[in-house]
Amino acid sequence: MSYEPKRADLSVPVRVNLYSDTQTRPSPAMKQAMMEAETGDEQGGSDPTVWELCDRTAALLGKQAAMFMPSGTMCNQVAVATHCRPGDEILAHQDAHIQSSEAGGPGAISGVMIRGLPGNRGIFTAETLNAAIRPLSRYSPPQTLVEVEQTANKGGGSCWKLSELREVARVAHAHGMKVHMDGARMLNAAVALGVAASDMVADCDTVWLDFTKGLGAPLGAVLAGPRDFIGEAWRWKQRLGGSMRQAGMNAAACIYALNHNIDRLAEDHRNAATLARAMSQIPGIEVETPETNLVFFDNKATGLTTSEFAARLRPLGVSISVSDTYRGRACTHLDVNAAQIDGAIAAMRQVLP
């Protein structure tokens, strides 16, 4: 069996790419910043642009230190491997990315288990967490880490409120557990809630930011936490092949994103709200109210599966993602403007029976 992705059909250009915010492409100005970046050997500690990115991100998040890695998934796996030991148990939402979308990495790489917790829109409560914590026993796996995802992807881009994060962290720390945040879209939540990034993650021991989604960089994520944790995590970064050479070119794209692409995330949220309102008026489509830039919908009443719906949109130059048989997702980002939202809505109306 091959797990290689199918080659995309490029015969029809995608005019409105709502598949994911990972589809963003670096702007000309970002490319220019990449070309002008000062570089060195990231693995050897001599790339000044990487160090600038790590220092900037650590300061943004209120953490002591940070490290640059190729992807957010690697950040999660390095964090899990550093926090945990084989046989440990992680408590996370049952739909968390580390559970559903990282190829079984926690078990395969770190030898740990994940206990999935229920919760509305990808968010569990402090009470749910407390109920899942077992008394210490030699018969049970050590519960060492609590993981939260901000925003909750499969929860519809929903945001953990600051009070919810604080209560979950309070319970975790009271039981000697660490708290790790998958912050792939954390800045979307910070902008939507009007909360400083450092306040958002103040009670999390470790957190990472993805620069390849709404921030528009072509590669890279940054994991932040205590200095001794980051120092220890470097062994796992090396072990998993995440240590790089002249990475300053990619770090420069991330620095450009920090300088130019954070506040504008609010525009993506407005476009998502516009798209959701219009889709909810199309017969047969039920839309989950978006909190940020992800619009999840159910199209069962149209008589089409979501795959069929997506296939009909594709020749019209509109791309969406398929989550389940009748559940789909449209994602707004910096490469989709208000006029393109109108075009996508017109295409949806055109293809539905």
C-alpha positions in Angstrom: 0.0 0.0 0.0 1.3 3.5 -0.9 0.7 6.5 1.3 2.1 8.9 -1.3 -0.3 11.7 -2.1 -1.9 11.8 -5.5 -0.6 14.5 -7.8 -2.9 17.4 -7.8 -4.9 18.1 -11.0 -3.4 21.5 -12.1 -5.3 21.6 -15.4 -8.0 23.9 -13.8 -6.5 26.7 -11.7 -7.8 27.2 -8.2 -9.2 30.7 -8.0 -10.6 30.5 -4.5 -8.6 28.1 -2.3 -10.7 27.4 0.8 -9.1 24.0 1.4 -6.8 25.2 4.2 -4.8 28.1 5.5 -1.8 25.9 4.8 -2.3 26.8 1.1 -1.1 30.4 1.6 1.9 31.3 -0.5 4.7 33.8 0.4 4.0 37.3 -0.8 6.6 39.1 -3.0 7.6 41.2 0.0 8.1 38.0 2.1 10.1 36.4 -0.7 12.3 39.5 -0.8 12.9 39.3 3.0 13.9 35.7 2.5 16.4 36.6 -0.3 18.0 39.2 1.8 18.2 37.1 5.0 21.6 36.7 6.7 22.2 32.9 7.1 24.5 30.6 8.9 24.4 27.0 10.2 21.3 26.6 12.2 22.4 23.2 13.6 25.6 24.7 14.8 24.0 27.8 16.3 25.5 30.3 13.8 22.4 31.4 11.9 21.6 34.9 13.2 18.1 35.1 11.6 17.0 31.9 13.2 18.2 33.2 16.6 16.3 36.4 16.0 13.1 34.5 15.2 13.4 32.3 18.3 14.1 35.3 20.5 11.2 37.2 19.1 8.8 34.3 19.4 9.9 33.5 23.0 9.3 37.2 23.9 5.9 37.2 22.2 4.8 34.1 24.2 6.4 35.2 27.4 8.7 32.1 27.5 12.4 31.8 28.3 13.6 30.1 25.1 12.4 28.8 21.8 13.6 26.6 18.9 12.8 26.6 15.1 11.6 23.5 13.5 10.3 22.6 10.0 6.7 21.8 11.1 4.1 22.0 13.8 3.7 18.3 13.9 7.4 18.0 14.7 7.0 20.6 17.5 4.2 18.4 19.0 6.3 15.2 18.7 9.4 16.8 20.2 7.4 18.3 23.0 5.7 15.0 23.8 9.0 13.1 23.7 10.7 15.6 26.0 7.8 15.8 28.5 7.0 12.1 28.6 8.6 8.7 29.0 7.5 5.4 27.3 4.4 4.1 29.0 3.2 7.6 30.1 -0.3 8.8 29.3 -1.3 12.1 27.8 -4.8 13.7 28.4 -6.1 15.5 25.4 -9.4 16.1 23.6 -10.6 13.1 21.7 -10.4 15.0 18.5 -7.0 16.6 19.1 -4.5 16.8 16.2 -2.0 14.7 18.0 -4.6 12.0 18.3 -6.1 12.1 14.8 -3.6 13.6 12.4 0.0 12.8 13.3 0.3 9.3 12.0 0.3 7.7 15.5 3.5 9.7 16.4 3.1 9.7 20.2 2.9 6.0 20.3 5.4 5.2 17.6 8.1 7.8 18.6 7.6 8.2 22.3 5.8 5.1 23.4 3.0 7.0 25.1 -0.7 6.7 25.1 -3.4 9.3 24.7 -6.6 9.3 26.7 -9.2 11.2 24.7 -11.5 13.5 26.7 -15.0 14.5 25.5 -15.9 18.2 25.2 -18.0 20.5 23.1 -16.3 21.9 20.0 -12.9 20.4 20.8 -12.7 21.9 24.3 -12.9 19.9 27.5 -13.6 21.4 31.0 -11.5 21.4 34.1 -14.1 19.1 35.6 -13.8 16.6 32.8 -10.0 16.6 33.2 -10.2 16.2 36.9 -12.5 13.2 36.5 -10.0 11.5 34.1 -7.1 11.8 36.5 -6.5 8.5 38.3 -5.1 7.9 41.8 -1.5 6.9 41.7 -1.2 3.2 41.2 1.4 0.8 39.8 -1.3 -0.7 37.7 -2.0 2.5 35.8 0.2 4.5 33.4 1.7 7.7 34.8 -0.3 10.7 33.6 2.3 13.3 32.8 1.0 15.7 30.2 -2.2 17.6 29.4 -2.5 18.8 25.8 -4.8 21.6 24.6 -5.3 22.8 21.0 -5.8 26.5 20.3 -7.8 26.9 18.2 -9.5 23.6 18.2 -9.4 22.5 14.5 -12.0 19.8 14.5 -14.1 21.8 16.9 -14.6 24.4 14.2 -11.8 26.7 14.9 -13.2 27.3 18.4 -11.2 29.3 21.0 -10.3 28.2 24.5 -11.2 31.2 26.7 -8.5 32.4 29.1 -10.5 31.3 32.1 -10.9 27.8 30.7 -7.2 27.5 30.0 -6.3 28.7 33.5 -8.7 26.2 35.2 -7.4 23.3 33.1 -3.8 24.3 33.9 -4.6 24.7 37.6 -6.0 21.1 37.8 -3.1 19.7 35.7 -0.4 21.4 37.8 -2.1 20.4 41.1 -1.6 16.8 40.0 2.0 17.3 39.0 1.2 17.3 35.2 2.7 19.6 32.6 0.5 21.5 30.1 1.4 21.7 26.4 -0.4 23.8 23.9 -0.7 22.9 20.2 -0.8 26.6 19.1 -1.1 26.0 15.4 -3.7 28.8 15.2 -3.2 30.3 18.6 -2.7 33.8 17.2 -6.1 33.5 15.5 -7.6 33.0 19.0 -5.6 35.8 20.5 -6.8 38.2 17.8 -10.4 37.0 18.0 -10.5 37.3 21.8 -8.5 40.4 22.1 -6.0 38.7 24.4 -2.2 39.2 24.3 -0.4 36.0 23.2 1.7 35.9 26.4 -1.4 36.1 28.5 -3.0 33.3 26.5 -0.2 30.9 27.2 0.9 32.1 30.6 -0.3 28.9 32.3 1.0 26.5 29.6 4.5 25.0 30.2 5.2 24.7 26.5 3.6 26.0 23.3 4.4 26.3 19.6 3.3 28.6 16.8 2.8 27.6 13.2 3.9 30.1 10.7 2.6 28.3 7.6 -1.1 28.8 8.2 -2.7 32.2 8.6 0.7 33.9 9.0 1.6 32.9 5.4 5.2 31.6 5.6 6.2 28.7 3.4 7.8 26.6 6.2 8.4 26.5 9.9 7.0 26.5 13.4 8.6 27.6 16.7 8.4 25.7 20.0 8.8 27.7 23.2 9.1 27.0 26.9 11.6 27.0 29.8 15.2 27.2 28.8 16.1 23.8 30.3 13.2 22.2 28.5 14.3 23.7 25.1 17.8 22.6 25.8 16.7 19.0 26.4 14.3 19.1 23.4 17.3 19.8 21.1 18.3 16.1 21.3 14.9 15.1 19.9 15.0 17.8 17.3 18.4 16.3 16.2 17.1 12.7 16.5 14.0 13.4 14.3 16.0 15.3 11.6 14.7 18.7 12.5 18.1 20.4 12.8 18.8 22.5 9.8 21.6 24.3 8.0 21.0 27.7 6.3 17.5 28.0 7.7 17.7 31.8 8.0 15.9 32.2 4.7 12.8 30.4 6.1 13.2 32.1 9.5 13.1 35.5 7.7 9.7 34.6 6.2 8.5 33.9 9.7 9.9 37.2 11.0 8.1 39.0 8.2 4.9 37.3 9.2 5.4 38.5 12.8 5.8 42.0 11.5 3.0 42.1 9.0 0.5 39.3 9.3 -0.8 39.0 12.8 -3.3 41.8 13.1 -4.7 41.1 9.7 -6.0 37.7 10.9 -9.1 39.7 11.9 -9.8 40.1 8.2 -9.9 36.3 7.8 -12.3 36.1 10.6 -14.6 38.6 9.0 -14.5 36.7 5.7 -15.3 33.5 7.5 -18.3 35.1 9.1 -19.5 36.4 5.7 -19.0 33.0 4.1 -20.9 31.2 6.9 -23.9 33.6 6.8 -24.2 33.1 3.0 -23.8 29.3 3.1 -26.4 29.1 5.8 -28.9 30.6 3.3 -28.2 27.9 0.7 -30.9 25.2 1.0 -29.5 21.9 2.3 -26.5 23.3 4.1 -26.2 23.6 7.8 -23.3 25.8 9.0 -21.5 25.8 12.4 -21.0 29.4 13.5 -17.3 30.2 13.1 -15.3 31.8 15.9 -12.2 32.4 13.8 -11.2 31.4 10.2 -12.7 27.9 9.9 -16.2 27.3 8.6 -17.5 23.8 9.1 -20.7 22.7 7.5 -23.1 19.7 6.9 -24.4 19.3 3.4 -26.3 16.0 3.9 -29.7 17.6 3.1 -28.4 18.6 -0.4 -28.3 14.9 -1.4 -24.6 15.1 -2.1 -21.7 13.8 -0.1 -19.1 16.4 0.7 -16.7 14.7 -1.7 -19.3 15.1 -4.5 -19.9 18.7 -3.5 -16.1 19.4 -3.6 -15.8 17.6 -6.9 -18.5 19.9 -8.4 -16.8 23.0 -7.1 -13.4 22.1 -8.4 -14.0 22.7 -12.1 -15.3 26.2 -11.1 -11.9 26.9 -9.4 -13.1 26.6 -5.8 -11.4 24.2 -3.4 -12.8 23.0 0.0 -11.8 20.2 2.3 -13.7 17.1 3.1 -13.9 16.2 6.8 -16.4 13.3 6.7 -19.1 11.9 4.5 -21.4 14.9 4.9 -19.1 17.3 6.8 -16.8 19.8 5.1 -14.6 22.7 5.9 -13.9 26.0 4.2 -10.9 28.0 5.6 -10.2 31.7 5.0 -6.7 33.1 4.9 -4.6 35.9 3.5 -4.8 34.6 0.0 -8.6 34.8 -0.1 -10.2 38.3 -0.2 -13.8 39.4 0.1 -14.4 39.3 -3.6 -13.2 35.7 -3.8 -15.6 34.8 -0.9 -18.5 36.2 -3.1 -17.2 34.1 -6.0 -17.1 30.9 -3.9 -20.7 31.5 -2.7 -21.9 32.0 -6.3 -20.2 28.7 -7.3 -21.8 26.8 -4.4 -25.2 28.0 -5.4 -24.5 27.0 -9.0 -23.4 23.4 -8.3 -26.1 22.4 -5.8 -29.2 20.7 -7.1 
